[in-house]
Amino acid sequence: MIILVSPYHMTTREPVAMASLALAEYVVTALPTPAGAPTREAVTRAAERVTQYADLMHLWEWAMPLFDAGLCGTSMSGEDPLDELLTVSRAIDEDDRYAGLRPFMRTVLAEAGDDMLRALCRDVIRTGPDPAISVPVTAGLDRFAHRHDLIAARSHDRSKAQRYESQLATPVMRFALPVILQGPADRILEYRGRMLEELELLLQAIEAEDEQGARVAADAVAIGVEREHIELTRVDDPDDPRVVIGLVSVTLAEQPVDAVLTASSLAATSVLGHEQPEIRTAESQSLRVIQIAPIGGRAPRR
C-alpha cells in the first residue's frame, strides 16, 4: 500500500503523516524544488537564493532517515507530484464547476523560477494559508495519486472545505490504530520493525477491504505496541522529541478525483455569501483516500 502524503503534513509532522509513515509500505510526498534538474548543486544554489527554500529544507531534516531507509520518496515512476499544479490551475480558470474559487486565485503558480519556488515554500511552511496555492497543490496531489493508483492521505475535517469534501466520500472501512504521534524518525522505523508481522496482516486486510480482519489486525498491533512500549518510548538522546504513542482513527474511503476542487469551490461560495449549490460532482473517476484523526490516549494496557 503506497500512501501519498501532503508536504504540508510532512513539514509539521501532523498525525496524518505520522500514521501514514507507520502504516504504508511506501510513502510518496512532494517537495518543492528549483526549476530544472534537481541536482545537488542546483539545490544548494537555490537554498542560497531563496531563504524560504532553505527554511523548508531545514524543517524536513527530521525525515531524512526515512528517505535514507527507502520508506519515503518525492516521485513515482519518474514523475513529480507537483507537476499537476498548472493543470489544476487551468481547470479552475476554465471549468465553471470550480468558478467559486476564481476570486481567490492568483497567478503565482504560473510565475517562473525562484518566484514560484518562494511562494510554494512559504505556503508549505505556513501550513497552507493561501488557497491560491494550497488548493491547487492538494487537488494536484489527488490527480497524481489517481493516475498512479496511490492512496491519498487526509487529516480530520477541520475546515469548511474539508467538511464538504467528507460528504463526497464513501467510507469502506474503519479501525483504530496506535502509532507514534511524536518522536524521531528512527523510532518510526523501529516501530515498523517491531510490529512487522502485525502490520503485514493489517495491510493484507486493508487491500482485501476486510473491515473485520483489519480490526483484528489493528488489535494485534495494539497488543504488540503495549508489549514494546518501554522500548518504543525510551530516551536515547535528550535532544530528541519525546516519543508519544497515541490512537488514531483510520478510515479508508473512496471519493471523486475532483472532490477537493468541488468542496473548496463550495466553501469559497459560502465565504462570499452567495447561494450554495448542492454538494455534488460530475466526476466519474474515484480516488482512494485514507482519513486519519487522533482520538486521544496512548495504546491501552492489556
N, C-alpha and C positions, 0 to 999 in steps of 0.2 A: 504494500500500500504506500503510494507516494503522495505526500501532502504538500500543497503549495501554501506557504505562509507569507503574509504581507510583511514588507520591510518595516512598516510602522510598528507591528507587533514584535518583530525581532529586535528592533532598536531599544524598545522599552521593556523587553522580557515579559510581555504580557502572559497571563496564564494560558491563552490560546497557543502561544508559541511554545511555552514550556511543555504543555501537554502533547502538542504535536511532535516535539523532539523526543518525548518519551515513547510515543506510540508508533510512529511511522517507521517503515523500513528505510525510507529516504525522504528528506525534506528539500524542496526547492523554494528558494526565496528570490528576491530581486534587490540588487544593489546598484544604485545609480553609478555610472562610470563615465569617464571622459569620452568625447566623440572619437571614433576611430578604434583601432585595435587596442584593447586594454592591456598593453604591455606594462611591465614593472616600471619602466622609465616614464611612460605616459601617466601612470597613476601617481608617481612621485611628483612630476611636474604639475599635474592638476591639483594635488594637495597643496603645493606651494602657491598656486594662483588663487584657488578657491578655498577660503577658510572653512566654509560650511562643509565642503567635501572632507577636509582634514578632520573636522569635528566628528562627522559621521563615521569615518574610518576608526577613529578612536573609540567611539561608542560601541562599535562592533568587535573590538578586540576580545571581549569576553567569549565570543562564539568561535574564535579561531580554532580551538581544539576540536570542535565539532566538524569543521571543514577539513581539518587535517586527518580526522578519523574516517572521512568518507561518508559521514552521515548527512552533510549539507552540501548544496551546490547552488549556483546562481544562473544555471542554464539547463535546458533539456534538449537533447538532440541537436546541440549547437545553436539553439535559439535562446534569445534573451527575453524574459517575461515582459520587460518594459518596451519591447518592440511594438506592442499593440497600442501604445499611447496615442499616436497620431490617428490611427484608425478609429479609436473610440471618440476622439475629439471631432473627427469629421462626422461620425454618426450623430453626435449631439447637434451639430450645425445643420445637418441635412434631414434628419428623421424627426417628424413632428411629434412622434410618441414621446420624445425627450425634450420637447420645447420648453418645458418648465425650468430646465437647467440653464437655458441660454443667458438669462440676466446675470447669472453668477459665474459664467465662464469668461476667461481672458485668453489672450494669445500666447501666454507664457510658455506653453508646451511646444509651440511652433518656433520658438526662438532657437538660435543656433549656439552650439559650443558651450562655453562656460556659463552663459546666462541661463540656459535650461538646466544645466547641472547644479548651479547655485540654487535655483528655485526648487528643484526636486529635493535636494539635500536639506534645505531649510525647512520644507514642509514635513519631511520624514522626522527630522529632529524634534519638531514641534508637535508631533503626533497628529498631523493632518487637519490644521485649522482652515485651510483654504480649499473649498470644494472644487475650484478650478483645476486643482492638481489631484487632490485625494480621490475624487470621484472617478476621473479617467484612469488613475493608477489602479484602483480596485476593480473597476469594470474590465480594464485591460488584462489584469491577472486572471479574472474569471474566463475570459476568452482563451487565454493561453492554457489554462487548466483544462478547459473543454477540449481544445484541439489535441492535447497530449494525454487525455484521459487521466488527469490528476484529480485529487480531491482538494477543494479549496477550503481552507480553514476560516472559521468565523468566530468572532467574540460574541458574548451575550448581548442581547438587544439593549442598547443604551440610548441611541439617538432615535428621533422620529423616523428617519430613513431606514435604520436597522429594523425598527418595529414593522414598518411596511414590508420590508424585504422578507421578514419571517412569515408574514401572511401569505407570501407566494411560495413558501417551501412546504414540501410534503415529507413529514418525518418517516423514516424507515425503521430506525431502532434507537433505543436509549439505554444507557447504563452509566454507572458511576465508577470512577477510577481514581485511586490515589497516585499522585505524581509529585515530582519535585517542582514546587512553585517558585522557589528561590534557592539559588546555590550556584557554585561554579560549574562550568561546562563539563569538567571531568567527572563530576558527581552524577550528571545526567547519563554519561556514558557508563558509569559504574552501575547505576540503577538499571539500565538496559541489559547489562551483562548479568547481573544477579537475578533479574526477572526474565531471562531469555526464554525459557520454556513456557512460562505462563503467558508472556506477550505473544509468542508464536501461536498459541491456541486462541488467543483473543483475536489476532489478525485473521486467522482462518475463519472464525465465526463472523467477523465483520464482512469479509469477502463473500461469504455464503449468505449474508443478510439474515443470519440466525440470531435473533434477539435473545432468546433464552440461552443459547450457547455463549453469546457474548457476556451475558450477565454472570454466568457460572465462571467463565474465564476471568472476568474482572474481579470476582470474589477471590479467585485463586491468587491474583496479583495482590490484592489487599492482604491476604494471609502472608504472602511472601514478603511484602513490604514491612509488615509488622515484625516478622521474624528477623529481618535485616535492618530494622530501624536504627539500632545503635550504630552500626557501621555506616549506614547511609547518611546519618546526621552528625557524624564525628567531625571534630575541628582539626584539620591538618595545618592550616595556615590562618592565624588570627586576622590576617588582612582580607581573607576571602569572605564573601557574603555568607551569613548564617544560613544553613540549609533548613528550609521549611518544606515539609511534606503536607499536602492537603488534598482534599477530594474535589474532583471536578465532575460536572455532569457532561456527558458526551452524547450528542445527538447526531446520527447520520441521517441526512435528508437529501432530497432532490428538489431543485428549483430551476426556473428558466435561466438560460445563459445571461439574459439581459436584466435579471432581477435587480441588480444594483442601479442600473440606469433608470429603470421603471420606478423603483422605490424612491430614489433620490429626486427624480423629477416631481413625483407627488409631494414629497416633503418640501421641495422648493416652492411649488404652487401654494402649499399651505402657508409658508412663511410670508409670501407676498399677499396673502389674504384673498386669493382667488378661489372660486368654487372648485372643490376637489372631484375629479372623476373617479369612477370605480377602480379599485386596485386590481388590475388585470394586465396581462401581457399577451401579445400576439406571437411571441417567440415559441416555436415548437421544439427547439432543441433544449435538452436539460443538462444540468450541471450537478455533480455530486458535491455536497458540502458537508463539513464536519463542524458542528457548533459546540464550542467549549464555554462552559460557565462555571466559575468556582462556587462551591456550595458550602465552604467553611469546614474547619476542623482538619486534623490530620488523620492518617489511616487508623481506624478503630482497633483497639487491642482485642485480640481473640482469646 
